[in-house]
Amino acid sequence: MGSRPGANQYRRQEQLAAPAVPLPADLLSQVVPPARRRCQEVWGLPCQAWVRPPSWTHRAHPNEEAKLSAAGRESCPPEVLEMLSHDVDLGLRLEVASNPACPAATLRQLSDEPGAVSLVVAGNPGSPAELLEMLGCDLDMRVRAEVAHNPSSPLVILRRMYRHEGAEVRLGVAANPACPADLLVRMLQDEDRSVAAVAAVHPRLPDHLRAMWQLAH
């Protein structure tokens, strides 16, 4: 990933010249536009591979677009996702990591890759509870924040994170669709106003408490 431009260009030429990867016919029918940009928009990570430059797209081998399409589709067979998870293309690995149907073993393998890929695994609602438990203790605060925001994270993880984490991670808990009402009530008194403000608009917060908070602020 830290290679010089010349090396990257050579690697891309090698990849485009590679033999076609056999994929089921239904996965070749259309190209799914690259999806989420959370890593780029929230954390500022270089996920340029998710938004293909026009000059590259026009030259892309059809097999490359077929692989990108397959990686983001929940109907993609597990063995194909496993194969694609080892691709040299960062954008392709990100699509696999974001696929809720990705096999647990493949997600575990991808979670070992630092940077954007592990962030996407942490935010994937298909990630198993034991993997989210592990990522919830990651040294990278951004990974822990993604776990906090993941609606599949067990409640015990969310409660622990709220008690022991900084404001960035607590914000993820407050915005989590699965956050329980009793925890949201506690968050209304959070020392960080942004955390309290997010909790105040959560749909699980009782209406009368939301109204009281809004009157006070």
C-alpha positions as CSV (number, residue, x, y, z in Angstrom):
1,M,0.0,0.0,0.0
2,G,3.0,2.2,0.6
3,S,4.6,1.4,-2.8
4,R,5.9,4.0,-5.2
5,P,3.6,5.1,-8.1
6,G,5.7,3.2,-10.6
7,A,5.3,0.0,-8.6
8,N,1.5,0.5,-8.2
9,Q,1.2,1.0,-11.9
10,Y,3.1,-2.2,-12.6
11,R,1.0,-4.1,-10.1
12,R,-2.2,-2.8,-11.7
13,Q,-1.0,-3.9,-15.2
14,E,-0.2,-7.4,-13.8
15,Q,-3.6,-7.6,-12.2
16,L,-5.4,-6.6,-15.4
17,A,-3.5,-9.2,-17.3
18,A,-4.5,-12.0,-14.9
19,P,-6.8,-14.7,-16.2
20,A,-10.5,-14.4,-15.7
21,V,-11.8,-15.5,-12.3
22,P,-14.8,-17.9,-12.8
23,L,-17.9,-16.3,-11.2
24,P,-21.5,-17.4,-11.4
25,A,-23.3,-15.9,-14.4
26,D,-25.8,-13.9,-12.3
27,L,-23.0,-12.0,-10.7
28,L,-21.7,-10.8,-14.0
29,S,-25.0,-9.1,-15.1
30,Q,-24.3,-5.7,-13.7
31,V,-21.8,-3.5,-12.0
32,V,-22.9,-2.4,-8.5
33,P,-21.5,1.2,-7.9
34,P,-19.0,1.3,-5.1
35,A,-21.1,1.8,-1.9
36,R,-20.2,3.3,1.4
37,R,-17.6,6.1,1.9
38,R,-17.6,6.1,5.7
39,C,-13.9,5.5,6.0
40,Q,-13.2,8.5,3.7
41,E,-15.9,10.9,5.0
42,V,-15.7,10.2,8.8
43,W,-12.1,9.1,9.3
44,G,-10.3,10.7,6.4
45,L,-8.7,7.5,5.2
46,P,-7.5,7.1,1.6
47,C,-10.3,4.9,0.2
48,Q,-9.8,6.2,-3.4
49,A,-10.3,2.7,-4.7
50,W,-13.9,2.8,-3.7
51,V,-14.4,5.7,-6.2
52,R,-12.8,4.6,-9.4
53,P,-11.0,7.4,-11.4
54,P,-12.7,7.7,-14.8
55,S,-9.4,7.2,-16.6
56,W,-9.0,3.8,-14.9
57,T,-12.6,2.7,-15.2
58,H,-12.6,3.2,-19.0
59,R,-9.5,1.0,-19.2
60,A,-10.7,-1.6,-16.7
61,H,-10.7,-5.2,-17.7
62,P,-14.3,-6.6,-17.6
63,N,-13.2,-9.2,-15.1
64,E,-12.2,-6.4,-12.7
65,E,-15.6,-4.8,-12.8
66,A,-17.2,-8.3,-12.4
67,K,-15.2,-9.0,-9.3
68,L,-16.1,-5.6,-7.8
69,S,-19.8,-6.3,-8.5
70,A,-19.6,-9.8,-7.0
71,A,-17.8,-8.6,-3.8
72,G,-20.6,-6.3,-2.8
73,R,-23.5,-8.6,-3.4
74,E,-25.0,-10.7,-0.6
75,S,-25.8,-13.4,-3.1
76,C,-22.2,-13.9,-3.8
77,P,-21.1,-17.5,-2.8
78,P,-18.9,-17.7,0.3
79,E,-16.1,-19.3,-1.6
80,V,-16.0,-16.5,-4.1
81,L,-15.9,-13.9,-1.2
82,E,-13.1,-15.8,0.4
83,M,-11.1,-15.8,-2.9
84,L,-11.7,-12.1,-3.5
85,S,-10.6,-11.2,0.1
86,H,-7.1,-12.0,-1.0
87,D,-7.1,-9.7,-4.0
88,V,-4.4,-7.0,-4.2
89,D,-7.1,-4.3,-4.9
90,L,-7.9,-2.3,-1.8
91,G,-11.3,-1.3,-3.1
92,L,-12.2,-4.9,-3.7
93,R,-11.2,-6.0,-0.2
94,L,-13.2,-3.2,1.2
95,E,-16.3,-4.4,-0.7
96,V,-15.8,-7.9,0.7
97,A,-15.3,-6.5,4.2
98,S,-18.5,-4.5,4.0
99,N,-20.6,-7.4,2.7
100,P,-23.0,-8.6,5.5
101,A,-23.0,-12.1,3.9
102,C,-19.2,-12.4,4.1
103,P,-18.3,-15.6,6.0
104,A,-17.1,-15.2,9.6
105,A,-13.7,-16.7,8.9
106,T,-13.1,-14.3,6.0
107,L,-14.1,-11.3,8.2
108,R,-11.7,-12.5,10.9
109,Q,-8.9,-12.7,8.3
110,L,-9.7,-9.2,6.9
111,S,-9.9,-7.7,10.4
112,D,-6.1,-8.4,10.8
113,E,-5.5,-5.8,8.0
114,P,-4.8,-2.4,9.6
115,G,-6.5,0.8,8.3
116,A,-9.6,1.0,6.3
117,V,-10.3,-2.7,5.9
118,S,-10.4,-3.4,9.7
119,L,-12.6,-0.3,10.1
120,V,-15.1,-1.7,7.6
121,V,-15.1,-5.1,9.3
122,A,-15.8,-3.4,12.6
123,G,-18.9,-1.7,11.1
124,N,-20.2,-4.7,9.2
125,P,-23.5,-5.8,10.7
126,G,-22.7,-9.3,9.6
127,S,-19.6,-9.5,11.8
128,P,-20.0,-12.2,14.5
129,A,-20.3,-11.2,18.1
130,E,-16.9,-12.7,19.1
131,L,-15.1,-10.7,16.4
132,L,-16.9,-7.5,17.5
133,E,-15.8,-8.3,21.1
134,M,-12.2,-8.5,19.9
135,L,-12.4,-5.4,17.7
136,G,-14.0,-3.5,20.6
137,C,-10.7,-3.8,22.4
138,D,-8.6,-2.7,19.4
139,L,-5.8,-0.2,20.0
140,D,-7.2,2.0,17.2
141,M,-9.9,4.3,18.6
142,R,-11.6,4.5,15.1
143,V,-12.1,0.7,15.1
144,R,-13.6,0.8,18.5
145,A,-15.9,3.6,17.4
146,E,-17.1,1.5,14.5
147,V,-17.9,-1.3,16.8
148,A,-19.8,1.1,19.0
149,H,-21.9,2.2,16.0
150,N,-22.5,-1.4,14.8
151,P,-26.2,-2.4,15.4
152,S,-25.0,-6.1,15.7
153,S,-22.7,-5.3,18.7
154,P,-23.9,-7.1,21.8
155,L,-25.4,-4.8,24.4
156,V,-22.7,-5.8,27.0
157,I,-20.1,-4.3,24.6
158,L,-22.1,-1.1,24.2
159,R,-22.5,-0.7,28.0
160,R,-18.8,-1.3,28.6
161,M,-17.8,1.1,25.9
162,Y,-20.0,3.8,27.3
163,R,-18.5,3.5,30.7
164,H,-14.9,3.4,29.7
165,E,-14.4,5.1,26.4
166,G,-13.8,8.7,25.2
167,A,-16.4,10.9,23.5
168,E,-15.7,9.7,20.0
169,V,-16.6,6.1,20.9
170,R,-19.5,7.2,23.2
171,L,-20.9,9.0,20.2
172,G,-21.0,5.7,18.3
173,V,-22.9,4.1,21.1
174,A,-25.4,7.0,21.2
175,A,-26.0,6.7,17.5
176,N,-26.3,2.9,17.5
177,P,-29.8,1.9,16.4
178,A,-29.7,-0.9,19.0
179,C,-28.8,1.3,21.9
180,P,-31.2,0.5,24.8
181,A,-33.4,3.2,26.3
182,D,-31.9,3.1,29.8
183,L,-28.4,3.8,28.4
184,L,-29.8,6.7,26.3
185,V,-31.3,8.2,29.4
186,R,-27.8,8.1,31.1
187,M,-26.4,9.8,28.0
188,L,-28.6,12.8,28.4
189,Q,-26.3,13.7,31.3
190,D,-23.1,13.0,29.4
191,E,-20.3,15.5,30.0
192,D,-19.8,15.9,26.3
193,R,-22.8,17.8,24.9
194,S,-22.5,16.2,21.4
195,V,-23.1,12.8,22.9
196,A,-26.1,14.0,24.9
197,A,-27.5,15.7,21.7
198,V,-27.2,12.5,19.7
199,A,-28.9,10.5,22.5
200,A,-31.7,13.1,22.7
201,V,-32.8,12.4,19.1
202,H,-32.5,8.7,19.3
203,P,-35.9,7.0,18.4
204,R,-35.6,4.7,21.4
205,L,-35.5,7.5,23.9
206,P,-39.0,8.0,25.5
207,D,-40.8,11.1,24.0
208,H,-41.3,12.8,27.3
209,L,-37.6,12.7,28.2
210,R,-36.7,14.0,24.7
211,A,-39.1,16.9,25.2
212,M,-37.7,17.7,28.6
213,W,-34.1,17.7,27.3
214,Q,-35.1,19.9,24.4
215,L,-36.8,22.4,26.7
216,A,-33.7,22.5,28.9
217,H,-31.3,23.1,26.0
